[in-house]
Amino acid sequence: MPIKFKTKNKRRKKVHGFLKRMATGGGRRVINGRLKKKRKKVTV
């Protein structure tokens, strides 16, 4: 993946199912859509 996510708050992302959502194509599309909106912080 070309996008590098900050792994500083890995535990929090795990709690919110970040990695689980990244595993699915739909979840990745959601995150990519949020990044396209020029959001500085991408939260799941």
C-alpha positions in Angstrom: 0.0 0.0 0.0 1.3 3.4 -0.9 -0.3 5.1 2.1 1.7 4.8 5.3 -0.4 5.0 8.5 1.1 6.2 11.7 1.6 3.2 14.0 1.9 5.4 17.0 -1.7 4.6 18.2 -1.7 1.0 17.0 -3.6 -0.2 20.1 -6.4 2.3 19.6 -6.7 1.4 16.0 -7.0 -2.3 16.9 -9.7 -1.5 19.4 -11.7 0.3 16.7 -11.3 -2.5 14.2 -8.9 -0.5 12.1 -6.9 -3.4 10.9 -10.0 -5.5 10.3 -11.5 -2.8 8.2 -8.2 -2.4 6.2 -8.4 -6.1 5.5 -11.6 -5.7 3.5 -11.7 -3.9 0.2 -14.7 -1.9 1.2 -13.1 -0.6 4.3 -10.0 0.4 2.4 -12.2 2.2 -0.1 -13.7 4.2 2.7 -10.4 5.2 4.1 -9.0 6.1 0.7 -12.1 8.2 0.1 -11.5 10.1 3.4 -7.9 10.6 2.3 -9.0 12.0 -1.0 -11.0 14.7 0.9 -7.6 16.0 2.1 -8.2 15.1 5.7 -5.0 15.5 7.7 -6.2 12.9 10.3 -7.8 9.7 9.1 -9.8 8.1 11.9 -11.8 4.9 11.5 
